[in-house]
Structures are given as C-alpha cells and as structure tokens.
Amino acid sequence: MKAKRALISVWDKRGILELAKALHEMGIEIVATEGTAKALEGVPVRRISELTGFTEMLDGRVKSLHPHVYSAILARNKEEDLRQLRKMGIEPIDIVIVNLYPFMEVAAKNEELDLLVENIDIGGVSLVRAAAKNFERVTVVVDPEDYNLILEELKKYGGVREETRRRLAVKAFAYTSGYDDAITQALSSRLLGKGEMPDILTLRFAKVQDLRYGENPHQKAALYKEIASIVSGAVVDAVQLQGKELSFNNILDLNAALEIIREFSKPMAVVIKHTNPCGAATGETIRDAYVRARESDPVSAYGSIVGLNGKVDLDTAREITSTFVEAVIAPGYTEDALEELKKKESLRVLMLPSIKRREAGIDFRRVVGGLLVQSEDLTEEDFPDFKVVSAREPTEREVQSALFGWRIVKHVKSNAIVIANGEWVVGVGAGQMSRVDSAKIALEKAGGRAKGGVLASDGFIPFRDTVDAAAEAGVTCIIQPGGSKRDEEVIEAANEHGMAMIHTGIRHFKH
C-alpha cells in the first residue's frame, strides 16, 4: 500500500530536513509537532494543532495526545476502521518518525531533579508504541540511521515492506523499553533515596562486539553495553586504535586499570595483572609515573595491562614498547607516540578521552539463578576523616604514603595488602586466605623498598603478627580499618615498634 502521510516529531534532528524533503518529493504529506516543524524550513508541513484544533499546552507538555492523532495511527487496514476514520474526517498516518527527549544525556550530567523530570517524554513514547503496535500498516522509525532504509523502500515499492515494518517495530519497542529503564534507574536514587535498592531491577544491554573467547578458549563470550547506563567514560566507550582483537580478560583488566587511574588528578600510571594492580605510581610526567609503576614489580609487569591518566607522548610510548605489554588505555596520544606504538603490531591501544572521577552507581554480579546488587565502592576519604590510634603521630610523608596506599588497596582482591613508599606502590599481596600471608607476599615483593614505607590493609588486622612482620621489614606506619576484638593488642604492637597507626573506620573488601 502506497504511503501517503507521515508524522514527524523528533528531538534529535540529525538528517530530518533531508528526510522530510525526500518524503515531500515523493508526494507524502508531512505532519509535525511545532518544534520539529520549525526545523523543516522550506518543506510544506501541517502542524498537529491544525489537525486536532488543539494548540500545544503547558509549555509543550501536551501536543500530540489527541484522539485524532492516535486514531490516524492505530486504525487497521480493515474496512470498518477506515469507515470510522472517514466518518470523523480523519486521514490515516502511514509513517511515524519519532525520537525522544534526551533523558539519558541529561541524567548523565547529574542535572537537577526538575530538569530531569521535564525530559521525561510522554507523547513521543505513546506515538512510538501506537505506531509499533500497528506495524501491519504503519512504519515506525526511531533511529536516524534507518532514514535511508525507508527512503530506499519508498522509492522502490511506494511503501515500506512488511518485513522491514516488523523489524522497525521490534526496534521501537526496545527503544521505549530502554528509555523507561533509564528513567527508573535515574529516579530510583532521587525519589527513593540514595542507596535504596529498587524492588524490581531491569537491566538491558546491547552487544558491542563478539570476543574470541571467554576467560578460557572453550568459553564463548561477547561485550555488551548497558543501554540505560548514565555512566560516561566507561571502558565500553573506549576506542581501539590498533592491535589484536580484545579478549574477555583484556577488558576485565582494562576496566580495573581505568577505575584506578580515574581516582587521581596528577600524572598517574597503573600496571594490571589479573585485575589486580601489581604496580602503581604518580610522577612529574606520565612517563615518570609509568616507569615507576612498572618498577614496582618488573617480573609481574610482563604481559600486563597499562592504564595512564594523561596524554601519551613519544618518551612514554618508547617505554611501553620496550617491554611486552598486552594493552594500554589513556585519554590521548601524540602522533609520534602512535607511530612508536605501531612497532608493536599486536599491542592493543585504546583511547578514552573522559577519564575522571564519577559518582557511584550500581554494581552487580551474577550468581547461578540470581543477581547480587550493591552500590559501588566509590567513597572519597581523606586523612581528616581518620583516627590516629598509636602513641606516635604519622609524619607528613607517612600520611602521603598512607593515603596513596589506601586508595590503591581498595582495588586489590581481598585479603589485600599494599606497601606504599610515597606515591609509589612497592609491594602487593592479593587474594590470600590469610591476611598475614598477603602481608608476607607484599613485603617480599617490596624488599628493601619497604623501609620507611606504609602498609595499607583493606580489612582490619586481627593479630599482631602482621604488625611484627611489617616492622621487621622497615615499615613505619600502618593504615587499616580497625574494629578487631584485638585492636588494643595490635595497637600496642605498633607502639612497641615505634610505628604510627591510622584507623579509617571503613573497610574495602573486594571479592
């Protein structure tokens, strides 16, 4: 059936003028809402208000919600439906081209609640659903990427094929469903209170790419992006500039690197193995930071993932290519740096311009038959929030080391111990069943560099054995949550060794 009439109401006006001109040249009448009509300069357009006799109200909140419009869209290709339209003087609408207010973009900017609410589309969603429901007769288009598709079919067939209408209808329902999910997610914390978990959690993801395999070659895998996500600057947004195809494990490690480097504003580098930082440091330059981070544990740094929070220059690139690195992620690269990195053809180079601190969202992990959900551990803590429990106050350098180690240790798998000397990680013990074993590993990794350093523990220290081992290695300060039944015994051990001890009152387990 030849298309005769199209309704257009779009927020995203990319390509809409060209589309409207092409539709007009085919003899298709165009009906539009007021804002869209203004964007279609030079194209004959009928305002919706002309059809309905009802002007837009409430600052545009009400414009398309009218029986005339929905009857024209929902009428089936049945004689009885068409007879009722003729009786009411209503002409059918064959094509509905709609996209919605930019709720997700506004939510990502963390705008005020009033502005967020005003960007909840009502009429547009109703138009899309009505058109998608009547896919047997009506074509619904929600994505500017589909404009050329419908133009080609209109030119070739005079209308849009049923197969295409069906596919566009499914896409439209997915579009409105994702839009509603985004609203639910963004408003939950604002209307229910931060930290409140919704009774029903809906998650929607779109495939970004298939992966070669999962954690192991016999497992299938793919990368998906959360459709309703209000997080910007995520690893799924990174652009790969060169190198082999990303693997499942690469992406996990890149995400771990990104979450650490975004915690620091000064030049900072992290070296990741199996999602744990085996090295981390700040520096005067990105190159200095990277070299120091790599020297934290040169053996473990072989075949690592590197995260950098500043633009990579040629000197830094040369350091990266001097050893075997699986992948690197940074906010940018100079041209000569990229030329240098190309010498390692398999090296995966990713760019993510936006690397900055973000607000806590929802963290979830799959368990068989269910889902564990929690707020992310993105607390901001500083020394004034902590308590010195030892007889000796920490020195300025010890405080610097303690704060750096504390920010790193929360990204290490528990039981976690980090030895920091200045803003440089010199030893890491991760994922051991015993905290003293983690401490022994971290101190062994640190070697002589532990002297004058600080030990950071993600959970409380339950026995003095960890303190004794740290003191023997030359550690002069410990930062830990506190809260053990044996706190007094542990504090007394620190005092015996002349160590400073800081209690944070908060722990950072990472399972």
Phi, psi and omega in degrees: 000132183291133178283134182240340189213137179230140174253130181236128176210100187229143170274311178280109188262017176300123174073003187286326179294316179297320179297313182298319178298316180295319178296318180298318180295336177274359180086017180268125179288141182246128174247137184215155171287166190301310182297319179290321180302322180295332180279349183259048182299131179091355179249127177300125185223140170259127175290148177302324181300331177293325180285318188270339187069022185230114182284155177301142183231167172055048179057038177088000180295330180236115178216322184251354183282088184206140181305327180300315182292313186285331174294321180294331180273317189275349179299127179280168180276055181239145184301321182295318178296316183291327177297318179294323176297315180299321181298324181268001180070034182250131176263140182296151171253126186260334182229132177238118182244108187219136160226160199259166175307147186281061184301314184296322179294319179293318179297323180296333179274000178058043181289168180299155184302318181301316180292323178299314181297319180294342179262016171271112183281133178250299183297320181298316178299319180295320178297316181297314182294320179297315181293319180293323178299323183261040185299339181296335179240328191253141174261127178246133182230120181245352186237122178305336179295343181264001182299313181296325180300311183288327178296318179299317182287325177296320179293321185279320187244349184085348177207182179260132183299152181300318180302319180289320179300319180296315181295319179292329178293317178298318179298322181292317178295322177296323181296311181290326178296315178297324179296316178295322178298319180297320179296313180301314183295315184289325184274342182304309183290331184279323183265331181263341183108143181298139179087349180284129180267130181294153179294324178236125180249120179248126180238134181228135183227146175246138182293130175269314179193154170281149178250158183303317176192180182273217179300330179228156186301337182275000181254134176279154183202158175207159176254131179238153176245136180292121185294317185268014184295138175254011179272131174251155179075036178267163182299331179290346178268353182291149178255127178275122183268334180194172171102178180295167176299140179292142176258168177305311182291324175304314185293320176300316181290322177296321177296318178298317179298315182298319182292337177277310185293335179288351179280348188238140178264329178283162181308127187214145179224148176223144178244123188247136169226123178055045178069357178259143174284118174267349176203145178200144180194155167258169179198174176293327178228168177297322179299312181301317180299316181295315181299317179295318180297319179295323181285350174305317181203080185302327181293312180292335182291345179294124180073032185266176170252132184247133175242132181228136183262012178225170182295135182274123177259182185298317181299318179294318179300320179297322177294321181294317182283352181284346178226175180276114177237134180285316184202154177223141177232135182204164180286345180183168182217141172286161181298317180291332175294317179296322178297320178294317182294334179294343177297334175257088189300326183277346181297123179277121181245120182240145179238133177222097187303326184261097175238096181210165180301147179227164178283153180294136175246211180256132176251132179222148180226136182285133165237157183302120178083004182193192185215132172264132184232137177208162171286148182292152180271078182239038180291147175255119184233149179218167185304321179300340180276350185261174182232126174278121185251353180273167177292328181261136174285145177289149177284170179300318179293322178296322177296317178301313180297318182296315181295320178295311180299323181293324179287333179277320189296334181288351177259006180256140181297134181285148355293134187237133173228133176235133172256121180240139176231101194070207178268061182211123175280124181248352178196139180225134171237121189231143166066023179272152180289335179244135180294325180292328176294318176300319180295318180297319179295314181298317181291324177294318177298320183289323182058224181293345181286349178289338184298124182080005182266185182237139174260125176249130181240131184289334177235172182296154178269113188277338182224160182286349183302323178295320179295317180297318180295319179296316181297319180298328180277354178100005176294138184247354182208146177232136173241127184205162182295325189077174178110004178282154174297336182256027179307316183297320178296318181291318179296319179298322177298318178298317180296321178301323182270001182070025182270154169270147177224133181242130172258129181269335183076006179217142180248165183225056176300140174225102183273000000 
